């Protein structure tokens, strides 16, 4: 039993180390690019200002936020990606729009390290 617990802890640490490594690569790429672009369907969300300020002070990377209706964000991403452009780094919208983007529009999706969710 102790062997299983130790093995599970080691696997967990390994996954955590991998996540930290992936996050470091993501931050380095964003610094090289000079900014992170966020497309948001949550128009007027005051948390965007806090996010920008906190992210910029923590990582030294500017966040550009484009707010629009979910249908407009979806269409913008679909058109950009069809043209080979991937302008948005992050798309923030509801479950329905995200599901439609993946199933119908076949937009690119990437997994994000857990650290991104704590900013």
N, C-alpha and C positions, 0 to 999 in steps of 0.2 A: 504494500500500500504506500509506504513512504517513497519507494522507487517511482511509482506512478505520479505521485504528487511532485516530486523533484523533476521528473521528466516534463510534466505539464508546466511547471514554473519556468523551466529552461526554454521550452517552446514559446511560452508567452513572452519571455524576455527577448528571444530572437525575433519574434514578430514585432515587438515594440521597437527594437533596434532598427529593423528594416523600415518601419513606419517613420522613424526619426530620420533615417537616411533619405527616404523618399521626400520627406518634407524639406530637408535641407537642399535637395536638388531642385525642388519646386521653387523655393525662395531664391536660390541662386539664379534660376532662369528668369524669374520675375524681376530681379534686380538688374539683370543684363538687359531685359526688355525695357525696364524703366517705369513700368506701371502695370496695374491689374485692371482689367475692364470688367465691370459688373453690369449685366443687363438684369433689371428687376421689374417685375410686374406689380410690385407693391409700391405704387405711386404715393409720394409724400410721406414715406415711412421715416420718422425722425431717427430711428436707429441707424440709418445709413450714414448720418453725420458722425455719430459716435464710432461706427465701424471704420470709417475713413480715418478719423483722428487716431484711434487706437492702433490700427494696422500700420499707418504711416509712422507713428512714434515707435512702434515695436520693431518694424522691419525696414523702415526708411524707404518704403515703396508707395508711390501715389496710387490711389484708387480712383478711377473714373467711373461714375455711376450714370447709366442711362435708364431712366424710368419711363415705362409706357404700359399700355394695356397688355394683358397676357397674349391676346391674339396678335398684337403688333410685334411683341418680342418673338413669339413663335415664328411668325412669317419672316422677320428680319434674319433670324438665325438660319432658317431653312434656305433663304435666298443666298446669304453669305456662304454657307457651307457648300451649296450647289455650285457656287462660283469658285470654290477652293479657298475661300477666305474664312479664317477662324478668328474674328475680331474679339469676340467675347471670351473671357477666361472663365467667367462664372455666370450661370443663368439661374436666377432666383424667381421661381414662380410656384404655383400650386401643383398638387398631385395630378389633376386632370391634364393640364397643359404639358407637364413633364412626360406623362404617359403617352400623350398624343405625339410629342416630339420624338420619342424613342420608337414607338410602334409604327406611326404613319410617315413621319418625316425622315426617319432613320438618321437623326443627327448623331454626331460623335458624342460619346460620353466617356468619361474617365473617372476612375475612383479617386477619392481624395483622402490623404492621410488624416487620421483622427485629429491631429494638431490643428488642422484648418478649421475644425468645428469649434475650437476653444477660443478663437480670436474674437 
